[in-house]
Amino acid sequence: MSQSSSSVVLESRIDELELSRQEQMIALRTSTRHFINSVSPGQIVKKALDEFATSGNLRTGLLRTAIGVGAGLITKRIIRHSSPGLAKKITAWTLLFFLTVWIRKKMS
């Protein structure tokens, strides 16, 4: 008699543990999906843009970005359309360096 009652108790405990395991697996899958969605490249870009837009430096950031891109494009155009001479390439890179330093000082 005691053996059958202990086996019934054991089987009910096993059922409880299996149910608990299933619930934990569902919770794990849900949290994994949530984590993957929050770390996707689209979400990272969205969060970065939200932070950028909510910060008070939106105008300054856009201006710095535009000036930096413009300086890079001008320098690349000089390098690309110049003859393959070393002197012109060094001049273009020097111009880019001084332009970057000047922009950094103006923006600070």
Residue pairs with C-beta under 8 A, 6 or more apart in sequence:
37 43
52 58
52 61
55 61
60 107
63 107
64 103
64 107
67 103
67 107
68 100
68 103
71 96
71 99
71 100
71 103
72 96
74 99
75 92
75 93
75 95
75 96
75 99
78 88
78 91
78 92
78 95
79 88
79 89
79 92
79 93
82 88
82 89
82 92
